[in-house]
Amino acid sequence: MRMRDLIVTENSTLDGVIDATGNWFSAADDAEADQSDVVAALREQSEAADAVVFGWVTFEEMRGYWPKQTDDTTGVAHYLNRVAKYVFSSTMRDPEWEHTTVLRGALRDEIRALKSKPGKDIVTTGSITLVHGLIAAGLVDEYRLFVYPVVLGRGERLFADATEIPTLRLVETRPFRSGIVLLRYRPT
């Protein structure tokens, strides 16, 4: 049986910032720009994954926003409301979001257990602290970076500690009409 892949999907600036402070990723949301190609790519990824893993901060932000979206045309709200969600937290009792399991064990053990279960890909997004832990533990099977044509010069970066960066192989480059580029990498 094939192990499930753990996919890190992040929005990133050209200089590698993934911290969403200041909502810099709205720079590509020009009202005139056709975003249908980006939406199609996100749907493609959603169809290939049946689980999402969050750190508790990102989970709280997502839970406070997506379940309330009734007019979302991207499909993200529908996907997140029905998919299996896992959140790492030592204090959360009731996640208050359907299809959510609280993970309390060691990161490596919990992720390996999820990867060994039958199913599709497992995705994580945002969750900077969690993602840094996944990288350091060598648990990431693929990185999907939606790179926005923005340079910030400051903020949290995906690869914050150069000693933990795996050797990566580019497996796909996909430009979008908005100027965003999807870069997919897999560790070698």
C-alpha positions in Angstrom: 0.0 0.0 0.0 1.3 3.5 -1.0 1.8 6.0 1.8 -0.1 9.2 1.5 1.8 12.3 0.5 2.0 15.3 2.8 1.9 18.4 0.7 2.9 21.9 2.0 0.9 24.5 0.0 1.8 28.1 0.7 1.3 31.5 -0.8 4.7 33.2 -1.1 6.2 36.5 -2.1 9.1 36.5 -4.6 11.5 36.9 -1.6 10.0 33.8 0.2 7.7 35.4 2.7 4.7 33.3 3.6 3.4 35.4 6.5 0.0 36.8 5.4 0.3 39.9 7.6 -0.9 42.9 5.7 -2.8 40.7 3.2 -0.1 41.1 0.5 -1.5 38.2 -1.5 -4.5 40.4 -2.5 -2.1 42.2 -4.8 -3.0 39.7 -7.5 -6.7 40.2 -6.9 -7.2 42.9 -9.4 -11.0 43.1 -10.0 -10.3 43.1 -13.7 -8.0 40.0 -13.7 -9.4 36.6 -14.6 -8.6 34.3 -11.7 -10.3 31.3 -13.2 -7.0 29.5 -13.8 -5.9 29.9 -10.2 -9.3 28.7 -9.0 -9.0 25.7 -11.3 -5.6 24.9 -9.9 -6.9 25.1 -6.3 -9.8 22.8 -7.2 -7.4 20.3 -8.8 -5.4 20.2 -5.5 -8.6 19.9 -3.4 -9.7 16.9 -5.5 -6.4 15.2 -4.9 -6.5 15.7 -1.1 -8.9 14.4 1.6 -7.2 15.8 4.7 -5.8 19.1 5.9 -3.5 19.5 8.9 -3.3 22.8 10.7 -1.4 24.4 13.6 -3.9 25.8 16.2 -3.4 29.5 15.2 -4.2 28.9 11.5 -7.0 26.5 12.5 -8.6 29.2 14.6 -8.3 31.7 11.8 -9.8 29.3 9.3 -12.6 28.2 11.6 -13.5 31.8 12.2 -13.8 32.6 8.5 -14.6 29.7 6.2 -17.7 28.1 7.8 -19.4 31.5 7.6 -18.8 31.9 3.8 -22.1 31.2 2.0 -21.3 32.9 -1.3 -17.8 31.5 -1.9 -17.4 30.8 -5.7 -13.9 29.3 -5.4 -15.1 26.1 -3.7 -12.7 26.5 -0.8 -15.5 26.9 1.9 -17.3 23.8 0.6 -14.0 21.8 0.6 -12.9 22.9 4.1 -16.3 22.2 5.6 -16.4 18.6 4.3 -12.8 17.5 4.4 -11.1 15.7 7.3 -9.3 18.4 9.4 -6.6 17.7 11.9 -5.3 20.4 14.3 -2.3 20.1 16.6 -3.2 21.5 20.1 -2.5 20.4 23.6 -5.3 22.5 25.1 -8.2 22.5 22.6 -11.1 20.3 23.7 -13.9 20.8 21.2 -12.7 22.0 17.8 -16.2 23.3 17.0 -15.8 22.5 13.3 -17.3 19.4 11.8 -14.9 16.7 10.7 -12.0 17.9 12.9 -9.7 15.8 15.0 -7.4 17.3 17.6 -3.9 15.8 17.6 -2.0 15.8 20.9 0.9 13.4 20.2 4.4 13.9 18.9 4.5 15.6 15.5 6.4 12.8 13.8 4.2 10.0 15.2 0.9 11.8 14.4 1.9 12.6 10.8 3.3 9.1 10.2 0.0 7.6 11.5 -2.0 9.9 9.1 0.2 9.1 6.2 -0.2 5.3 6.8 -4.0 5.5 6.6 -5.7 4.8 3.3 -6.7 8.0 1.4 -5.6 10.8 -0.8 -3.0 13.5 -0.2 -2.8 15.4 3.1 -2.3 19.1 2.8 -1.1 21.8 5.2 -1.2 25.5 4.5 -0.3 28.5 6.6 0.6 27.0 10.0 4.2 28.4 9.9 5.4 26.8 13.2 3.9 23.4 12.2 5.4 23.6 8.7 8.8 24.4 10.0 8.5 21.4 12.3 7.4 19.2 9.4 10.4 20.4 7.3 12.8 19.8 10.2 11.4 16.2 10.7 11.7 15.4 7.0 8.0 14.7 6.7 7.2 16.8 3.6 6.7 15.0 0.3 5.9 18.0 -1.8 6.0 21.8 -1.7 3.4 23.7 -3.7 4.2 27.4 -3.7 1.9 30.0 -5.3 4.5 32.8 -5.8 3.0 36.3 -6.0 4.7 39.1 -7.8 5.3 41.0 -4.5 8.6 41.7 -2.6 8.2 42.5 1.1 11.8 42.3 2.5 10.5 41.2 5.9 8.2 38.5 7.4 8.2 34.8 8.2 9.7 32.7 5.5 9.0 29.1 4.5 12.7 28.1 4.8 13.6 30.1 7.9 16.6 28.0 8.9 18.9 27.1 6.0 20.2 24.1 7.8 16.8 22.4 7.6 16.3 22.8 3.8 16.1 19.6 1.9 17.5 19.3 -1.6 14.5 19.9 -3.9 13.7 18.9 -7.5 11.3 21.1 -9.5 8.4 19.0 -10.9 6.1 21.7 -12.2 6.0 25.4 -13.1 2.6 26.9 -14.0 2.2 30.6 -14.7 -1.2 32.2 -14.2 -2.7 35.2 -16.0 -2.6 37.3 -12.7 1.2 37.0 -12.5 1.1 34.3 -9.9 3.3 31.3 -10.6 2.8 27.8 -9.1 6.1 26.1 -8.4 6.0 22.4 -7.3 9.0 20.8 -5.7 9.7 17.4 -4.2 12.6 16.5 -2.0 15.2 14.3 -3.7 
